[in-house]
Amino acid sequence: MEAIELWLNFIKKAGKEDIKEIIKRKEELKIAMDMLRKISADERLREKYAAQEKARLDAVSSMKYAEAKGEAKGRAGGMAEGRADTIIKQFTKKLGILPASLQEKIRSASLSTMDLLAEGIFDIESTDEILELIEKN
């Protein structure tokens, strides 16, 4: 039996009677079993281990939450950026090249304002009307 198989059997059978045969095969397993018995016998060590494991799991959970939140924020930002670019392209096609300052105002507008701009593409006839809509909202 390979070393990895011995370790897997050790982990699987730790605390059971038939582990003695596995321990006889490899000195490291005997040392690990002695340490396991020592840790299990000492209440303070068990509590310390439990606290460390809880802290580790909390850190993992916190990282996953932060990653998910960052991904959601990135997606929302990307969607807003894409929406702004589409609106700018549409109005550029309709009205000609928009001033850079107006393009920036469109990019920094709220999503609800961008929705109004997108809906108004057929009604808005000048850059002044775009600016007025942005400033009103």
N, C-alpha and C positions, 0 to 999 in steps of 0.2 A: 504494500500500500504506500502510495506517495505521501510526502509530507503534507501537502495541501489536503489530501483526503483524511489524514490523521487529525489535522486541526479541525476540519469540518465535523468529523465524528466527535471530537472532543467537545466542540461547541454544542452539538446536537444532544449529546448524552451527559453533559455536565450535571452533577447532582444525582445521577442514577448509579445503580450498583455495577452495571457492566462496563463502566468507564475504566475500571482498574486494569483491564487487559489492554486498553488503548494507551494508558499512561506508561505501562511497562515497555512499550515499543520505542518511546522517544523521551529523552531526558527533559527537553524543553516543556513537554506536556506535563511532566511531574512537577516542575517548577511552577508552571501556570496553575495547576490544580492546588498546590500549596498556597499560592497567593490568593486564589479564589476562596479557599477555606478561611484564610486569615481575614480577608476583607469581609466575608459574610459573617464571621464571628464577631466583628467589632461594629457595634451600633453606630458609633461616631463616623467610622469610615464609610458605612453604608449611606448615612445621611449626607456626608460630604460628596460621595459619588452621585447621589440623587440630585443634590443641589447643582453640581457641575453639569450633569446631564440636562437638567431643566434649563440652566443658563445657556448651554449649547443649543438646545432645541429652540429656545426663545430667540437666540441670535439668528438662527437659520430662518425662523418664521419672520422675524423682522426684516431680514434681507429679502426674502421672497415678496413680502408686502411692498417694500420700497421699490423693488424691481417692477412689480406689477403696476404700481402707481406711476413710476417713471415711464413705463411703456405706454400706459393709457394717456399720459400727458403728451408724450411724443406723438402718438397717433392723432390726438385732437389737434395739436399744433400743426402737424402735417396736413390734416384735412383742411384746416383754416387757411393754410398757406396755398394749398391747391385751389380752394374755392376763390381766394383773392386773385390768384393768377388767371383763373378762368374769367372772372368778372372783368379784369383789366383787359384781357384779350378781346372779350366781346365788345366793350366800350371803345377800344382802340379801333376795331374793325368798323364800328358804327360812326365814331366821331373823329377819328384820326388819333395820332399819338397823344397820349395823355401826359400832362406835365408830371415830372418826377415827384413833386410834392403831393399831387393828387393820388398818384399810384401808392405812395407811402401811407397816405390817409386811408386808402382802401385796404391795404395790408394790415393796418393796425385797428381797423373797425371791428366791432363785435360781430359775432356770427349772425345775430338777428338783423343787424344793419346790412351785412353782406347778402342775407336772404332778400331783404327789401330791394337792394341794388339789382340782384339777379332777376327778381320779379318785375322790376321796372325797366328792364332792358329795352322794351318796345315803346315805353312811354317817355323816357328821359331823352331830351333832345340836345342837351349841352353839358359841358363840364361844370358849369355853375349849378345846374340842377343836381348833379352828383354830389358836389360839395355841400349843397343845401341839405340834401337828404342825410348825408353823413353827420353834419353838425346838428341836425334836428334830433338825431337818434344817438 
